[in-house]
Amino acid sequence: MKTLFHELLRNAPALTDGAWGTQLQEFGLAVGECPEIWNLKHPARVEVVAREYVDAGSRVILTNSFGGNRFILGRHGHEGDVREINRCAVEISRRAAGARAFVFASIGPSGKLLMSGDVTEDELKAAFEEQAHALAEGGAHALVVETMSDPVEAAIAVRAAADTGLPTVGCMVFDSGKGRDRTMMGTTVAQAVDAMTEAGADAVGANCGQGIAGFVELCRQFRAATDLPIWIKANAGLPEMTDGKATYNTSPEAFVSHVPALIEAGAGFLGGCCGTSPDFIRALKDSLPNKD
């Protein structure tokens, strides 16, 4: 395990942050607008989101770079700004973190499907390498490949991240199957662990896809499949559409009621995904056995 993870996990679980997209919407991000472009246009607003998580107690915060690959940025005419957007994402989070938190830079899916021929593996490799190296140049402490459904794409992204030499988390979204313990591609937890571990992940886990109750069994399955640290970031329930906007109805109190079971199941990193906010992080911090 990398030295950074040893430090963070001395008093596991290490507290990470909550959602970024839904928080940016509170500051005016329009539905369908590219969040990553805000790193250039509205860096102060992005920094407020990051700082609020640090103030709430996060020891690890992410970056506004989830869709910072050339394919997604290209939809908005910014495929030529990958390096600048990702470097800025890290710099913003580093300013907010100061000496109080570590910055794990976010790498999300490409938005392309290998199985349908939208993209080749070589094209994905080039895109993820471009993003990962820009995030490393920006000063990230670690990289998080997250919300992946295709194990092949996940492995390509993890390998690109690990090749920077930074500690790397590989994370997939489990939202399908009878027990909601498979990705939409049918990938099991054990298969995900194998793919991401072979690609060089230093920690593995799950994010998004469902509410926190379902993550307890997912965490157990991860622990049965690996000795690596487990990364858990659940949604605040499933979204409901209100006036064209996704809303999440799980309260912070209901969310943290599952923390003891997650700790028992082996969660090493614990935070929130869609619909969670600094209030959830404060509640998580208060629920942990070690509140430091």
C-alpha positions, 0 to 999 in steps of 0.5 A: 500500500502506498505511504499516503494510504497508510497515513490516511488509514491509520484511523480508518475509515478516512473521511472523503467528500460528498457530491460535486455536481449537485453542489455546483448546481446550488451555485448556478450550474445549469442542467446540461452545462459542463461543470469542468469548464467552471474551473476556467470561468468560475474558479471561485465558486468551484473553490467554495464547494471544495472548501466547504467539504474541508470545513465539514471535516473531509480528509480527502477531497476530489476535484472538478474534473470528473468529465475532464477527458477529451471526449466529454469536453469535446461535446462543449467545444473544449477538447483542446483545453484538457490540460488547462481544465484538469490542472486548474481543477487540482489547483482549485482543490489544493487551494481549498485543502491547504494543509487540512486535506489531501486532493484525490483528482477525479477521472470519470468515464469517457462517455463512449462505449467500446462494445458499440465501436464508438471508440477504440481501446487505443483512443481511450488509453490516449484520452485517459493518459492525457487527463491523468498526466494533466492532473498529476502535473497540477499537483494531485496527491492521488487519482480516483477513477470512478463511476465506471461500468465497463471493466475494460474501460475501468482497467484502461483508466486505472492503468493510465492513472497508475502510470503517473506514479500516483496512488490510484483508486479504482471505483465502479458503479453497481446498480444492476442485477437482482441484488444491485451488485453488478454494473450495467455491463453485468460485472460482479464485484470480484470481476471488477476487483480483478480487472482494477487490481491487475491494472495497478489500483492501490484501492478499489471500491464503489460509488454512485448507483444506489443509496447507502443501504446497498453499499453494505453488502457491496463492501462485504463482497469487496472485502471477500475479494481483496485485501486492498483498501475499500473506497465507498461513496454512496448516493443520498438515495435514488434520484427523483425528478422535480421540475426537470431536476434530480432531487435526493430525499435521504437525510444525513441522519438516515445516511449515517445510520449505515456507518457502523455496518460499513465499518464492520464490512471493511470500508477504508474510505467513506464519503458520499456521492450524488445528492450528498452535501457538506451536511452529510460529511459533518454527520459522517464525521460525528458518527465515526468512532475516531473523529480526528 
